[in-house]
Amino acid sequence: MSNEVFDKFLLKLFEKTADKGEIGYYNRYEIGKELGLLNKTEVDRIVRILVGDGFVADNEVTDLKIRITDEGKKRLENNQI
């Protein structure tokens, strides 16, 4: 899987946060669906890697909900996506 897929996923998550103007948690599968990723296993893999890298955080209550971290925002800024 290319870095482009991870960056697109991260960007979509960031856009949702920017639209609300606050830090929020969003359903990982809805984000994947918006990007055309319908395979839940693939979405889980993307999220697992982004969480491991510190760019995304899981919700403590449910693993379905995720949010972008400050490190994730920095990655987007550095890549100028």
N, C-alpha and C positions, 0 to 999 in steps of 0.2 A: 504494500500500500504506500502510495507516495505521500510526501509531506504536504502536497497540495490538498489532499483530502482532509488531513488534520487541520490545516490552516482554514479551509472553508468551514469546517465544523466549528472551530473556535470563533471565526468571524461571525457566523450566524448566531452563536450564543452571545457574543458581544453586542450584536445589533439588537437583540431582544432586551438586553440590559439597558442599552442606550435609549431604546424606545420608551421604556418605563421610567427612566431617569433615576433608577435606584437599583441596588443589588438585589437580585431575585433568583430564585431557583426555577428551572424550567425542565420539562419532561424531555429526557434524552431522545426518546423515540419520535417525538414531534419534531425536534430539530433535525433528526436524521431524515424523516419523511419530507421535510421542506427542501432537503438537499437531494432527494431522490434515492435515499438509502433506505430501502424497505426491509432489509435483512437485519433482524434484531441482534443476531450474533455479531454481525459486522459493526453495528453501532456500539454494542457493548465493548468490543475490542478497541475501537477508537477511543471511547471514554476511558477505558482502563489505562490505556497508554497516556492519554492527556492528564489523567489523575496522577499517574506515576511520575510524570514529568513536572507536576506541580502547576499545570496550567488551568486545571479544572478541579473543583471540589465537589464531593458528594454531599447530599443533604444527610444529616444525622438520622432523620426519621425514615426516609425512603431512598433507596438507591436509584430510583427512577428519576429523581430530581437532581439537577446539577447546576452549578454556577461557575462563572469565569473568575479566576483569581487575579490578583495584581500581577503575578508573573505571566499569566495568560495575556493580559492587556499589554504588558511590555513586549511579549513575543510579537504581537500584532504590530505594535509601533515599530519595532526593530525590522520586521519584514516589510513594513509599509504596504500592507495588504489593503 
